[in-house]
């Protein structure tokens, strides 16, 4: 599925492809940038976390989680 995520640092709107995946015993999503880079996140105890040792800005991760959960774009944080 395609999700729209605000980059909280710049306010830029990013289009990411999110695919459900099972990774190291966790169910989550593989997020893919248009440039081909990707990372895996999983919701653990109500908090979205990077699960493949890929560093992700905490606010960006929150915005991704909000998008995956179907929240409106205006609910995502921007720190510009």
C-alpha positions as CSV (number, residue, x, y, z in Angstrom):
1,X,0.0,0.0,0.0
2,X,1.1,3.6,-0.6
3,X,1.2,5.9,2.3
4,X,1.9,9.7,2.5
5,X,4.2,10.7,5.3
6,X,5.5,14.1,6.3
7,X,9.2,14.5,6.9
8,X,8.9,16.3,10.3
9,X,12.3,18.1,9.7
10,X,11.4,19.7,6.4
11,X,7.6,19.3,6.1
12,X,8.1,17.5,2.7
13,X,5.5,15.0,1.7
14,X,6.9,11.6,1.0
15,X,5.3,8.7,-0.8
16,X,6.3,5.4,0.7
17,X,5.4,1.9,-0.2
18,X,4.5,-0.2,2.9
19,X,4.3,-4.0,2.6
20,X,3.3,-6.3,5.4
21,X,6.2,-8.6,6.4
22,X,7.2,-11.1,9.0
23,X,10.8,-10.4,10.1
24,X,12.7,-12.0,13.0
25,X,9.5,-13.2,14.6
26,X,7.7,-9.9,14.4
27,X,4.9,-8.8,12.1
28,X,5.3,-5.3,10.7
29,X,5.9,-3.4,7.5
30,X,8.8,-3.0,5.1
31,X,8.9,0.6,4.1
32,X,10.4,1.4,0.7
33,X,11.5,4.8,-0.6
34,X,11.3,5.6,-4.3
35,X,15.1,5.6,-4.4
36,X,15.1,1.9,-3.4
37,X,16.2,2.1,0.2
38,X,14.1,0.3,2.7
39,X,13.6,-0.5,6.4
40,X,11.4,-2.6,8.6
41,X,9.2,-1.3,11.4
42,X,7.0,-3.1,13.9
43,X,4.5,-2.0,16.5
44,X,5.7,-3.2,19.9
45,X,3.4,-2.5,22.9
46,X,1.7,0.4,21.0
47,X,5.0,2.0,19.8
48,X,6.3,1.8,16.3
49,X,10.0,0.9,16.3
50,X,12.7,0.1,13.7
51,X,13.3,-3.6,13.9
52,X,16.2,-4.0,11.5
53,X,18.8,-1.7,13.1
54,X,18.1,1.1,10.6
55,X,18.2,4.5,12.3
56,X,15.0,6.4,11.9
57,X,14.2,9.8,13.4
58,X,11.7,9.3,16.2
59,X,9.3,11.9,14.9
60,X,9.5,10.5,11.4
61,X,8.7,7.0,12.8
62,X,5.7,8.4,14.7
63,X,4.4,10.0,11.4
64,X,4.9,6.7,9.6
65,X,2.9,4.9,12.3
66,X,0.1,7.5,12.1
67,X,-0.1,7.0,8.3
68,X,-0.1,3.2,8.7
69,X,-2.9,3.4,11.3
70,X,-5.0,5.5,8.9
71,X,-4.8,8.9,10.7
72,X,-5.3,12.0,8.6
73,X,-2.2,13.7,7.2
74,X,-2.8,16.9,9.2
75,X,-2.2,14.9,12.4
76,X,1.4,14.2,11.4
77,X,4.0,16.4,13.1
78,X,6.1,19.0,11.2
79,X,8.9,21.0,12.9
80,X,9.6,23.6,10.3
